Amino acid sequence: MKLNYIKLSDLEPGIIYKILCASYQGWENSSKHENDWKQFDEDVHDFPDTVGSSGFGTFLGNTFVGFISWDPRQFPSHVIVGHNCVLPEYRNQGIGKHQITRALNSFQQYGFEFARVSTKRDTFFKYARKMYESCGFVECSPYRDNEENMIYYSIELKNH
């Protein structure tokens, strides 16, 4: 599988919003988040040196298949993975795991000590949880407002 990556801000405006909508299709609460997703897409392009450089888009050949984002503002101690989305028709091919692995390698190079990620406990997110665990993330205590139904993970980067 030949994957190519580009900076988030180099993606076509609107594509991040579209993939978020497609990725969460079937999750009963997705419509509650659409405005946030639209704002994130706009922020990527309005702030290319911060939000727009904190992640990458993933292409399989010339086809856009997913993206990952992160929040590095806790540097130097940790980085928080944000979205890690793969279009539904490209799931179960290891693309999400490739995105996480590539991001973890970058985090090590940046000097972060550990990475964190959160997801929901809902059945809809069971494959995301399995993927994070297979990448070495372990469940940890909540590290932000403890929304109901959330699960929090952490990974030490020096051991990755």
C-alpha positions as CSV (number, residue, x, y, z in Angstrom):
1,M,0.0,0.0,0.0
2,K,1.6,3.3,-1.1
3,L,0.4,6.1,1.1
4,N,1.4,9.8,0.6
5,Y,0.9,12.6,3.1
6,I,0.5,16.4,2.9
7,K,0.1,19.1,5.4
8,L,-3.5,19.8,6.5
9,S,-3.4,23.4,5.2
10,D,-2.5,22.1,1.7
11,L,-5.8,20.2,1.5
12,E,-8.7,21.7,-0.5
13,P,-10.9,23.8,1.8
14,G,-14.0,21.9,2.8
15,I,-12.4,18.4,2.4
16,I,-11.8,18.0,6.2
17,Y,-15.4,18.8,7.0
18,K,-16.6,16.3,4.3
19,I,-14.4,13.5,5.6
20,L,-15.5,14.1,9.2
21,C,-19.1,14.0,8.2
22,A,-18.5,10.8,6.2
23,S,-16.4,9.2,8.9
24,Y,-19.0,9.7,11.6
25,Q,-22.0,8.8,9.5
26,G,-23.9,6.2,11.5
27,W,-23.0,7.7,14.9
28,E,-26.2,8.9,16.5
29,N,-24.6,12.1,17.8
30,S,-22.7,13.2,14.7
31,S,-25.1,16.0,13.8
32,K,-24.3,17.8,17.1
33,H,-20.7,18.2,16.0
34,E,-21.0,19.4,12.4
35,N,-20.5,23.1,13.3
36,D,-17.3,22.2,15.2
37,W,-16.1,20.2,12.2
38,K,-16.8,23.0,9.8
39,Q,-14.9,25.4,12.1
40,F,-12.0,23.1,12.4
41,D,-11.8,22.9,8.6
42,E,-11.8,26.7,8.4
43,D,-9.2,27.0,11.2
44,V,-6.8,24.7,9.3
45,H,-6.8,27.2,6.4
46,D,-7.1,30.4,8.5
47,F,-4.1,29.4,10.7
48,P,-1.8,27.3,8.4
49,D,1.3,27.7,10.6
50,T,-0.4,26.3,13.7
51,V,-3.7,24.4,13.3
52,G,-2.9,23.7,9.6
53,S,0.6,22.3,10.3
54,S,-0.6,20.0,13.2
55,G,-1.6,17.0,11.2
56,F,-1.5,15.6,7.7
57,G,-3.8,14.4,5.0
58,T,-3.4,10.8,3.7
59,F,-3.6,9.8,0.1
60,L,-3.7,6.3,-1.4
61,G,-2.2,7.0,-4.8
62,N,-4.0,10.2,-5.8
63,T,-7.1,9.5,-3.7
64,F,-7.7,11.3,-0.5
65,V,-8.6,8.7,2.1
66,G,-8.1,10.3,5.5
67,F,-6.3,12.6,7.9
68,I,-5.0,12.9,11.4
69,S,-4.6,16.0,13.5
70,W,-3.1,16.9,16.9
71,D,-2.7,19.6,19.5
72,P,0.9,20.3,20.4
73,R,0.3,23.1,22.8
74,Q,1.4,21.0,25.9
75,F,4.9,20.8,24.5
76,P,7.4,19.6,25.7
77,S,5.6,17.0,27.8
78,H,2.8,15.7,25.7
79,V,0.7,16.0,22.5
80,I,-3.0,15.2,22.1
81,V,-4.2,13.4,19.1
82,G,-7.4,15.0,17.7
83,H,-9.1,13.5,14.7
84,N,-7.9,10.3,13.1
85,C,-10.3,9.7,10.3
86,V,-10.4,7.3,7.4
87,L,-13.2,7.3,4.8
88,P,-15.5,4.4,5.4
89,E,-14.7,2.7,2.1
90,Y,-11.0,2.6,3.0
91,R,-11.3,1.3,6.5
92,N,-9.9,-2.1,7.6
93,Q,-6.9,-1.7,5.4
94,G,-4.5,-0.4,8.2
95,I,-4.6,3.3,7.1
96,G,-5.7,4.6,10.5
97,K,-2.9,2.7,12.1
98,H,-0.4,4.0,9.5
99,Q,-1.5,7.5,10.3
100,I,-1.1,7.0,14.1
101,T,2.3,5.3,13.6
102,R,3.6,8.1,11.4
103,A,2.3,10.7,13.8
104,L,3.9,8.9,16.8
105,N,7.2,8.9,15.0
106,S,6.9,12.6,14.3
107,F,6.0,13.3,18.0
108,Q,9.2,11.5,19.0
109,Q,11.3,13.7,16.6
110,Y,9.6,16.8,18.0
111,G,10.7,15.8,21.5
112,F,7.3,15.0,23.1
113,E,7.5,12.6,26.1
114,F,4.0,11.0,25.5
115,A,0.9,11.2,23.4
116,R,-2.7,11.1,24.5
117,V,-6.0,10.4,22.7
118,S,-9.6,10.0,23.7
119,T,-12.6,8.4,22.1
120,K,-16.1,7.3,23.1
121,R,-17.0,4.1,24.7
122,D,-20.0,3.7,22.3
123,T,-20.0,0.6,20.1
124,F,-19.5,2.9,17.0
125,F,-16.0,3.6,18.3
126,K,-14.9,0.0,19.1
127,Y,-12.6,-0.2,16.1
128,A,-10.9,3.1,17.0
129,R,-10.3,1.8,20.5
130,K,-8.9,-1.5,19.2
131,M,-6.6,0.4,16.8
132,Y,-5.2,2.7,19.5
133,E,-4.6,-0.3,21.8
134,S,-2.9,-2.2,19.0
135,C,-0.5,0.8,18.5
136,G,0.5,0.6,22.2
137,F,-1.9,3.2,23.8
138,V,-3.1,2.2,27.3
139,E,-6.1,3.4,29.2
140,C,-5.3,6.2,31.6
141,S,-7.1,8.7,33.9
142,P,-9.0,11.5,32.2
143,Y,-6.8,14.4,31.3
144,R,-9.5,17.0,30.5
145,D,-13.1,17.5,31.4
146,N,-14.4,14.0,31.9
147,E,-17.2,13.9,29.5
148,E,-19.5,11.0,30.2
149,N,-18.8,7.9,28.0
150,M,-15.2,8.8,27.2
151,I,-12.2,6.6,27.4
152,Y,-8.7,8.1,27.6
153,Y,-5.4,6.6,26.4
154,S,-1.8,7.5,26.7
155,I,1.5,6.2,25.2
156,E,5.1,6.9,26.3
157,L,7.0,7.9,23.3
158,K,10.5,7.0,24.5
159,N,9.3,3.3,24.4
160,H,7.6,3.5,21.1
